[in-house]
């Protein structure tokens, strides 16, 4: 774990309690090798791991006594360190940062030199990544390096192997056009041949005039920005569409593939030496156009993950990883209340443990008795609860299947970045990860949808393009598919979505849906799903994204607002919602809704007690689609559980229900966008749990039992109410 500040900006999902048949269990990854058992070395208990910054003090007995008093169960060690101190004191350990490819610490200067040179000159000689992940000489050395570092631990029971921390093709999720090495370009051309078949087909998509495959090169971000502005670009046909980003986006996709395949190789080399210990990564970044952060691809090649929860990353990882796959977080908090709220939220959503930053901050290394800092006692109580019997039952239970699927589209993330960065001109390289985390519009739209669903007491999963192509929507029985600013949709994916509707599924789109193909080329004549939704739009002009969630005002049975797409025309409309296209698909059993509005600011509005009109609108559509919780949780007045997360689980012989306050964890970093604080959700509040019939109820914290059908609970702002339903 590096010393750079780790902002775990948690967005926790409040999930519905709908019951699904056992046959709807989550689909295993396509790479079956990723399914390392959760019962491997990491065990099935919640792990509290200390990152040993400053080293193990000379008085080892006292040090491990302090760790035990704090509730710690394991420590980190670096390659070459002995695990004996941990093992001899009854602690576990994991090996961290086995193979460094990240541009951190001593490697930072390599990236900075390339960044400085390229942004000043635009010379592609600065775009050769060090190391190039396609260089055979590097790969041979990497295998020797990884396996030599693993061998000393292979038979000594490590909990986990961490291949690297905060790794990236670039730096974090910041934009840079790596990699243009000869090795990468040769592999890229072979991949393009598989994608397009012929050079003619590639030239037609890219609107280029390459005469041979050896000439094919992707466009850099500077070059594609010149095309976007209508300037002449080398290898671009005169008159090429200004919004055809495919010569750039295909390279970004290939680098996502490169990043994931590199970890697949590295993991396979670890397994040649140690086939049992889970292999993963720390410091995983938000879904992004740069850095290699296509979370679907990465989820298929890791046995465990420690993601920063930025841009709904935690919910995405939870959705994509097979059940039981360990997910961890980093603990920076020194406030036990704040830590309790976040860590409980994460545990309820699949976490298996946490990594504390860091021991020299928790204990006074200068004092002879390693005096614990003032917060350590309170934090130890939090860890005791997270390792207690109630938490263990939740960890071992099966989460109820969600009725709602949210589309995860990496091509749409790429297009979204291109649209966002128009405002930057040639300063786009300064859209660093920290800026993107707060200003990415597609990220904020995605978060708007998750908060809307959560505040209605429902649950959701993210589904990838590949999963849609594989038929997961039908296999898992999702009632609704949401397309959150899903701008880039390929023909095959569009056909799969139409089949889902024909089979009885419902689809809700917000705006700009399918206006680009899967390579990032603008669809001028018709969007990929326009016929499904019964809409059409003006093919001329440039795409513009809405800046805010429009104010919805009820006028009798209708609403009025400023539409997201001003040039959208609807063939059919609802008498109740004239600005929304609502109709059932002829010849099928499903329904489609095209909202033509953006939920981008809903997470901000809910902090102010606003957004009810939008919430009522979406809730009404869900009801029409047959989506409702089997166990409803409401306010005492019967309203939705706004600011509350609701999750149900199945255990052996019992059902479990978690009800917990659900703030906006990124509120402080979003202050410049007008976000308020979480004070509205930081007080106890009553909610009513409405069971289908009277049941024996047990409060898992207090042990109190009673029989009831409607249960009034007072939810603490810092920890969940956990109910066992017999």
FENFENKA-V819859 format. One record per pair of residues at least 6 apart in sequence whose C-alpha atoms are under 7 Angstrom apart, sorted by the first residue. I is the first residue (numbers start at 0). J is the second residue. If there is no record, write none. Layout:
BEGIN
i=I j=J
i=I j=J
END
This chain:
BEGIN
i=0 j=164
i=1 j=164
i=6 j=307
i=7 j=307
i=7 j=308
i=7 j=309
i=8 j=307
i=8 j=308
i=8 j=309
i=8 j=664
i=8 j=665
i=9 j=308
i=9 j=309
i=9 j=664
i=9 j=665
i=10 j=308
i=10 j=311
i=10 j=663
i=10 j=664
i=11 j=344
i=11 j=661
i=12 j=314
i=12 j=449
i=12 j=453
i=12 j=458
i=12 j=644
i=13 j=453
i=13 j=456
i=13 j=457
i=13 j=458
i=13 j=643
i=13 j=644
i=13 j=645
i=13 j=646
i=14 j=401
i=14 j=453
i=14 j=456
i=14 j=457
i=14 j=458
i=14 j=459
i=14 j=644
i=14 j=645
i=14 j=646
i=15 j=401
i=15 j=456
i=15 j=457
i=15 j=458
i=15 j=628
i=15 j=645
i=15 j=646
i=16 j=399
i=16 j=457
i=16 j=628
i=16 j=629
i=16 j=630
i=16 j=646
i=16 j=647
i=17 j=399
i=17 j=400
i=17 j=401
i=17 j=402
i=17 j=628
i=17 j=629
i=18 j=399
i=18 j=400
i=18 j=629
i=19 j=399
i=19 j=400
i=23 j=474
i=23 j=475
i=25 j=321
i=27 j=321
i=28 j=299
i=28 j=321
i=29 j=299
i=30 j=299
i=30 j=300
i=33 j=299
i=33 j=300
i=33 j=301
i=33 j=302
i=34 j=302
i=35 j=277
i=35 j=302
i=37 j=43
i=37 j=323
i=37 j=324
i=37 j=325
i=39 j=275
i=39 j=276
i=40 j=156
i=40 j=157
i=40 j=158
i=40 j=276
i=41 j=158
i=41 j=159
i=44 j=386
i=45 j=351
i=45 j=352
i=45 j=385
i=45 j=386
i=46 j=72
i=46 j=351
i=46 j=352
i=46 j=353
i=47 j=71
i=47 j=72
i=47 j=73
i=47 j=352
i=47 j=353
i=47 j=354
i=48 j=71
i=48 j=72
i=48 j=73
i=48 j=74
i=48 j=75
i=48 j=353
i=48 j=354
i=48 j=355
i=49 j=71
i=49 j=73
i=49 j=74
i=49 j=75
i=49 j=354
i=49 j=355
i=49 j=356
i=49 j=357
i=49 j=358
i=50 j=74
i=50 j=75
i=50 j=354
i=50 j=355
i=50 j=356
i=50 j=357
i=50 j=358
i=51 j=74
i=51 j=75
i=51 j=357
i=51 j=358
i=52 j=357
i=52 j=358
i=52 j=359
i=53 j=359
i=56 j=62
i=63 j=88
i=69 j=375
i=69 j=376
i=69 j=379
i=70 j=379
i=70 j=382
i=70 j=383
i=72 j=90
i=72 j=91
i=73 j=90
i=73 j=91
i=73 j=92
i=74 j=91
i=74 j=92
i=74 j=93
i=75 j=92
i=75 j=93
i=75 j=94
i=75 j=95
i=76 j=92
i=76 j=93
i=76 j=94
i=76 j=95
i=77 j=94
i=77 j=95
i=77 j=96
i=78 j=94
i=78 j=95
i=78 j=97
i=78 j=148
i=79 j=148
i=82 j=92
i=85 j=91
i=85 j=92
i=91 j=157
i=91 j=158
i=92 j=157
i=92 j=158
i=93 j=157
i=93 j=158
i=93 j=159
i=93 j=160
i=94 j=159
i=94 j=160
i=94 j=161
i=95 j=160
i=95 j=161
i=95 j=162
i=95 j=163
i=96 j=161
i=96 j=162
i=96 j=163
i=96 j=164
i=97 j=145
i=97 j=148
i=97 j=161
i=97 j=162
i=97 j=163
i=98 j=145
i=98 j=162
i=98 j=163
i=99 j=163
i=100 j=166
i=101 j=165
i=101 j=166
i=101 j=167
i=102 j=110
i=102 j=170
i=113 j=125
i=116 j=125
i=117 j=125
i=126 j=176
i=126 j=177
i=126 j=178
i=126 j=179
i=127 j=177
i=127 j=178
i=127 j=179
i=127 j=180
i=128 j=177
i=128 j=178
i=130 j=137
i=132 j=261
i=133 j=182
i=133 j=183
i=134 j=182
i=142 j=268
i=145 j=269
i=146 j=268
i=146 j=269
i=146 j=272
i=149 j=269
i=150 j=272
i=153 j=272
i=153 j=273
i=157 j=276
i=158 j=276
i=159 j=276
i=159 j=277
i=159 j=278
i=160 j=276
i=160 j=277
i=160 j=278
i=160 j=279
i=161 j=278
i=161 j=279
i=161 j=280
i=161 j=281
i=162 j=278
i=162 j=279
i=162 j=280
i=163 j=280
i=163 j=281
i=164 j=280
i=164 j=281
i=164 j=282
i=165 j=171
i=165 j=281
i=165 j=282
i=165 j=283
i=167 j=290
i=167 j=291
i=168 j=177
i=168 j=258
i=168 j=290
i=168 j=291
i=169 j=175
i=169 j=177
i=169 j=290
i=170 j=290
i=171 j=284
i=171 j=290
i=171 j=432
i=172 j=284
i=172 j=287
i=172 j=289
i=172 j=290
i=172 j=432
i=173 j=289
i=173 j=290
i=173 j=430
i=173 j=431
i=173 j=432
i=174 j=289
i=174 j=428
i=174 j=430
i=174 j=431
i=175 j=428
i=176 j=219
i=176 j=220
i=187 j=253
i=188 j=212
i=195 j=201
i=198 j=212
i=202 j=208
i=202 j=209
i=205 j=245
i=205 j=246
i=206 j=235
i=206 j=236
i=206 j=239
i=207 j=234
i=207 j=235
i=207 j=236
i=208 j=234
i=208 j=235
i=208 j=236
i=209 j=215
i=209 j=234
i=217 j=246
i=217 j=247
i=217 j=250
i=218 j=246
i=218 j=247
i=219 j=247
i=220 j=247
i=222 j=232
i=223 j=244
i=223 j=247
i=225 j=231
i=225 j=232
i=226 j=232
i=226 j=241
i=227 j=241
i=227 j=242
i=228 j=241
i=229 j=241
i=242 j=520
i=242 j=521
i=243 j=519
i=243 j=520
i=243 j=521
i=244 j=519
i=244 j=520
i=245 j=518
i=245 j=519
i=245 j=520
i=248 j=413
i=248 j=518
i=248 j=519
i=249 j=518
i=251 j=288
i=251 j=289
i=254 j=291
i=255 j=291
i=255 j=292
i=255 j=293
i=258 j=291
i=259 j=296
i=259 j=297
i=259 j=300
i=262 j=300
i=263 j=300
i=266 j=278
i=277 j=302
i=277 j=303
i=278 j=301
i=278 j=302
i=278 j=303
i=279 j=301
i=279 j=302
i=279 j=303
i=279 j=304
i=280 j=304
i=280 j=305
i=281 j=304
i=281 j=305
i=281 j=306
i=282 j=305
i=282 j=306
i=282 j=307
i=283 j=305
i=283 j=306
i=283 j=307
i=284 j=292
i=284 j=306
i=284 j=307
i=285 j=292
i=285 j=307
i=285 j=309
i=285 j=310
i=285 j=312
i=286 j=292
i=286 j=293
i=286 j=294
i=286 j=310
i=286 j=312
i=287 j=293
i=287 j=412
i=288 j=412
i=288 j=413
i=288 j=416
i=293 j=409
i=295 j=319
i=295 j=463
i=298 j=316
i=298 j=319
i=298 j=320
i=302 j=324
i=303 j=324
i=303 j=325
i=303 j=326
i=304 j=325
i=304 j=326
i=304 j=327
i=305 j=326
i=305 j=327
i=305 j=328
i=306 j=312
i=306 j=313
i=306 j=328
i=309 j=436
i=310 j=436
i=310 j=442
i=310 j=446
i=311 j=446
i=315 j=461
i=317 j=349
i=318 j=460
i=318 j=461
i=325 j=350
i=325 j=351
i=326 j=349
i=326 j=350
i=326 j=351
i=327 j=350
i=327 j=351
i=327 j=352
i=327 j=353
i=328 j=352
i=328 j=353
i=328 j=354
i=329 j=353
i=329 j=354
i=329 j=355
i=329 j=356
i=330 j=353
i=330 j=354
i=330 j=355
i=330 j=356
i=331 j=355
i=331 j=356
i=332 j=338
i=333 j=374
i=334 j=374
i=335 j=374
i=335 j=377
i=335 j=378
i=335 j=381
i=336 j=717
i=337 j=717
i=339 j=381
i=339 j=717
i=339 j=718
i=340 j=717
i=340 j=718
i=343 j=718
i=361 j=371
i=361 j=372
i=361 j=375
i=362 j=369
i=362 j=370
i=362 j=371
i=362 j=372
i=363 j=369
i=363 j=370
i=363 j=371
i=363 j=372
i=389 j=699
i=389 j=700
i=396 j=648
i=396 j=649
i=396 j=650
i=397 j=648
i=397 j=649
i=397 j=650
i=398 j=647
i=398 j=648
i=398 j=649
i=399 j=647
i=399 j=648
i=399 j=649
i=401 j=458
i=401 j=459
i=401 j=460
i=402 j=458
i=402 j=459
i=402 j=477
i=402 j=478
i=402 j=479
i=402 j=626
i=403 j=458
i=403 j=459
i=403 j=460
i=403 j=477
i=403 j=478
i=403 j=479
i=403 j=480
i=404 j=459
i=404 j=460
i=404 j=461
i=404 j=462
i=404 j=477
i=404 j=479
i=404 j=480
i=404 j=481
i=405 j=459
i=405 j=460
i=405 j=461
i=405 j=462
i=405 j=480
i=405 j=481
i=405 j=482
i=406 j=461
i=406 j=462
i=406 j=463
i=406 j=480
i=406 j=481
i=406 j=482
i=406 j=483
i=407 j=461
i=407 j=462
i=407 j=463
i=407 j=464
i=408 j=463
i=408 j=464
i=408 j=485
i=410 j=487
i=410 j=517
i=410 j=518
i=410 j=519
i=411 j=485
i=411 j=486
i=411 j=487
i=412 j=441
i=414 j=519
i=415 j=441
i=419 j=439
i=420 j=427
i=437 j=669
i=441 j=484
i=443 j=599
i=444 j=483
i=444 j=597
i=444 j=598
i=444 j=599
i=445 j=483
i=447 j=598
i=447 j=599
i=447 j=600
i=447 j=601
i=447 j=602
i=448 j=598
i=450 j=602
i=451 j=614
i=452 j=458
i=453 j=644
i=454 j=639
i=454 j=640
i=454 j=641
i=454 j=642
i=454 j=643
i=455 j=618
i=455 j=639
i=455 j=640
i=455 j=641
i=456 j=632
i=456 j=639
i=456 j=640
i=456 j=644
i=456 j=645
i=457 j=628
i=464 j=492
i=467 j=492
i=467 j=495
i=468 j=492
i=468 j=495
i=472 j=499
i=473 j=499
i=478 j=504
i=478 j=505
i=478 j=624
i=478 j=626
i=479 j=504
i=479 j=505
i=479 j=506
i=480 j=505
i=480 j=506
i=480 j=507
i=481 j=506
i=481 j=507
i=481 j=508
i=482 j=507
i=482 j=508
i=482 j=509
i=483 j=508
i=483 j=509
i=484 j=509
i=484 j=510
i=484 j=511
i=484 j=512
i=485 j=512
i=485 j=513
i=486 j=511
i=486 j=512
i=486 j=513
i=486 j=514
i=486 j=515
i=487 j=513
i=487 j=514
i=487 j=515
i=487 j=516
i=487 j=517
i=487 j=519
i=488 j=513
i=488 j=515
i=488 j=516
i=488 j=517
i=488 j=527
i=489 j=516
i=489 j=517
i=490 j=527
i=493 j=527
i=493 j=528
i=500 j=587
i=500 j=588
i=500 j=589
i=500 j=590
i=501 j=587
i=501 j=588
i=501 j=589
i=502 j=587
i=502 j=588
i=502 j=589
i=503 j=587
i=503 j=588
i=503 j=589
i=504 j=589
i=504 j=590
i=505 j=589
i=505 j=590
i=505 j=591
i=505 j=624
i=506 j=590
i=506 j=591
i=506 j=592
i=507 j=591
i=507 j=592
i=507 j=593
i=508 j=592
i=508 j=593
i=508 j=594
i=509 j=593
i=509 j=594
i=509 j=595
i=509 j=596
i=509 j=597
i=510 j=563
i=510 j=564
i=510 j=594
i=510 j=595
i=510 j=596
i=510 j=597
i=512 j=526
i=513 j=526
i=513 j=527
i=513 j=528
i=514 j=521
i=514 j=522
i=514 j=526
i=514 j=527
i=515 j=521
i=515 j=522
i=516 j=522
i=523 j=538
i=524 j=538
i=525 j=535
i=529 j=535
i=532 j=591
i=532 j=592
i=532 j=593
i=533 j=569
i=533 j=570
i=533 j=571
i=534 j=567
i=534 j=568
i=534 j=569
i=534 j=570
i=535 j=567
i=535 j=568
i=535 j=569
i=536 j=566
i=536 j=567
i=536 j=568
i=537 j=566
i=545 j=563
i=545 j=597
i=547 j=599
i=547 j=600
i=548 j=597
i=548 j=598
i=548 j=599
i=548 j=600
i=548 j=601
i=549 j=560
i=549 j=561
i=550 j=560
i=551 j=558
i=551 j=559
i=551 j=560
i=551 j=612
i=551 j=613
i=552 j=558
i=552 j=559
i=552 j=560
i=553 j=559
i=556 j=575
i=557 j=575
i=557 j=576
i=558 j=576
i=562 j=595
i=562 j=596
i=563 j=595
i=563 j=596
i=563 j=597
i=564 j=595
i=569 j=580
i=571 j=580
i=571 j=582
i=572 j=579
i=572 j=580
i=572 j=581
i=573 j=579
i=573 j=580
i=573 j=581
i=579 j=593
i=579 j=594
i=579 j=595
i=580 j=592
i=580 j=593
i=580 j=594
i=581 j=591
i=581 j=592
i=581 j=593
i=582 j=590
i=582 j=591
i=582 j=592
i=583 j=589
i=583 j=590
i=583 j=591
i=584 j=590
i=584 j=591
i=601 j=610
i=603 j=674
i=604 j=610
i=606 j=675
i=606 j=676
i=606 j=677
i=606 j=679
i=630 j=689
i=630 j=690
i=630 j=691
i=631 j=688
i=631 j=689
i=632 j=640
i=632 j=686
i=632 j=687
i=632 j=688
i=632 j=689
i=633 j=639
i=633 j=640
i=633 j=686
i=633 j=687
i=633 j=688
i=634 j=640
i=634 j=685
i=634 j=686
i=634 j=687
i=635 j=685
i=635 j=686
i=635 j=687
i=642 j=660
i=642 j=661
i=642 j=662
i=642 j=680
i=643 j=658
i=643 j=659
i=643 j=660
i=643 j=661
i=644 j=658
i=644 j=659
i=644 j=660
i=644 j=661
i=645 j=657
i=645 j=658
i=645 j=659
i=646 j=656
i=646 j=657
i=646 j=658
i=647 j=655
i=647 j=656
i=647 j=657
i=648 j=654
i=648 j=655
i=648 j=656
i=649 j=655
i=653 j=723
i=653 j=724
i=653 j=725
i=654 j=723
i=654 j=724
i=654 j=725
i=655 j=722
i=655 j=723
i=655 j=724
i=656 j=721
i=656 j=722
i=656 j=723
i=657 j=719
i=657 j=720
i=657 j=721
i=657 j=722
i=658 j=719
i=658 j=720
i=658 j=721
i=659 j=714
i=659 j=718
i=659 j=719
i=659 j=720
i=660 j=680
i=660 j=716
i=662 j=677
i=662 j=680
i=663 j=677
i=666 j=674
i=666 j=675
i=666 j=676
i=667 j=676
i=680 j=716
i=681 j=716
i=682 j=715
i=682 j=716
i=683 j=713
i=683 j=714
i=683 j=715
i=683 j=716
i=684 j=713
i=684 j=714
i=685 j=711
i=685 j=712
i=685 j=713
i=685 j=714
i=686 j=711
i=686 j=712
i=686 j=713
i=687 j=709
i=687 j=710
i=687 j=711
i=687 j=712
i=688 j=709
i=688 j=710
i=688 j=711
i=689 j=708
i=689 j=709
i=689 j=710
i=690 j=708
i=690 j=709
i=692 j=708
i=693 j=706
i=693 j=707
i=693 j=708
i=694 j=706
i=694 j=707
i=694 j=708
i=694 j=724
i=694 j=725
i=695 j=705
i=695 j=706
i=695 j=707
i=695 j=724
i=695 j=725
i=696 j=704
i=696 j=705
i=696 j=706
i=696 j=722
i=696 j=723
i=696 j=724
i=696 j=725
i=697 j=703
i=697 j=704
i=697 j=705
i=697 j=722
i=697 j=723
i=697 j=724
i=698 j=704
i=698 j=721
i=698 j=722
i=698 j=723
i=699 j=721
i=699 j=722
i=699 j=723
i=700 j=721
i=714 j=720
END
